[in-house]
Amino acid sequence: MKKAVILLSGGLDSATCLAIAKRDGFACYTMSFDYGQRNRAELNASRRLSEAAGAVRHIEFPLDLRMWGASALTDDAIAVPEECAHPGEVPVTYVPARNLVFLSLAAAFGEAMDCRDLFIGVNDVDFSNYPDCRAAFIDAFARAATLGTKAALNGETWTIHTPLQNLSKKEIIELGVSLGVDYSRTVSCYNADADGRACGVCASCRLRKEGFAAAAIPDPTRYR
Amino acid sequence: MKKAVILLSGGLDSATCLAIAKRDGFACYTMSFDYGQRNRAELNASRRLSEAAGAVRHIEFPLDLRMWGASALTDDAIAVPEECAHPGEVPVTYVPARNLVFLSLAAAFGEAMDCRDLFIGVNDVDFSNYPDCRAAFIDAFARAATLGTKAALNGETWTIHTPLQNLSKKEIIELGVSLGVDYSRTVSCYNADADGRACGVCASCRLRKEGFAAAAIPDPTRYR
């Protein structure tokens, strides 16, 4: 059975990603990061999603990105916005080089587990202003991982699976529901309370709400 | 003044790298990783080297690579070898994807500090079996960092400086001495004691000793 590391944020997208990896027959190693994000409930959500999917191992990796801050998610001096960023503008919720760091650590964990496949729920459609969600970056990262690990010496390559890359939120939700994802377990809100209940008004909540509405699927999100 | 992040392990190579970055006029931000390595003294050495060089800021970043181990440096079940690896063999001291992880975090720190230059003391000559020390990997990483940060949107690029890439240990030592590096402050030994004194017999000590001998420079290493 092939092994894969799945980056799990506890949100809707990564939960769907995990269901896809499972459908595709991978033994799943899930990985979350405790990077000082405001939303602590997402770490609990990740753990529960991983257990429910029968992952082989779940890693919750401590990563102190508050050491340098510079993002609304890791710096208390920067407020979380209620509006989406304007076209061409990088949102203040962008965390410097976050996906580069997350993928690198996933490759390190994966190499130690003897795997060469990673899954990440990046998406070009809804958040096209995050530079580290675009296909060109993912391709460049796969090459760096291939050359920077033992894979390079064994003629192997790393594959970074991005099954959500070109799907709308509506399509992601439809796919996840067809695979049995329980979205009530997922947390997308930037301001979720300790129990994982969403604010309903932040940019992330709005996108999620619109997705369920567009898919004509009742929104299972627990709002406070 | 241009800014650069310099990866500092506390060893001979990275200390030389820092001196080169300083010579080249960069405002230096130094970064070390507390990744559960056996050799704790190297973290103290890094801090002292950074202070001595007048770095703007020094980060000692906690990174629990013992969570998955799989290297003699991060897993107590794997012994540190006294011999160098055979040609074509990856040493057991290889830490999965270490330079990929270190460079990614340096890029994150650097992006938050508004810099686009990194220095890393990788070297092809002495340790050619570490996949993550080779020029092809460094080039691939630079591209991934460029595409995975705001640089991509601003038409900027990341430069990864590897000034030691093609130097022998002898040449590195000669260059460092000409730049005033105090090598007695550096720790290369895999088995250094708490005070930073070297064992003199591990693979890293042997390479270092041979370097001073070849340069005909008295070895300032503190042996125990």
Interface residues (C-beta under 8 A of the other chain):
Chain A: I59 F61 P62 L63 D64 L65 M67 W68 G69 A70 G88 V90 Y94 V95 P96 A97 R98 N99 L100 V101 L103 S104 L105 A107 A108 F109 E111 A112 M113 N129 P131 D132 R134 A136 F137 A140 F141 R143 A144 A145 T146 L147 G148 T149 K150 A151 A152 L153
Chain B: I59 F61 P62 L63 D64 L65 M67 W68 G69 A70 G88 V90 Y94 V95 P96 A97 R98 N99 L100 V101 L103 S104 L105 A107 A108 F109 E111 A112 M113 N129 P131 D132 R134 A136 F137 A140 F141 R143 A144 A145 T146 L147 G148 T149 K150 A151 A152 L153
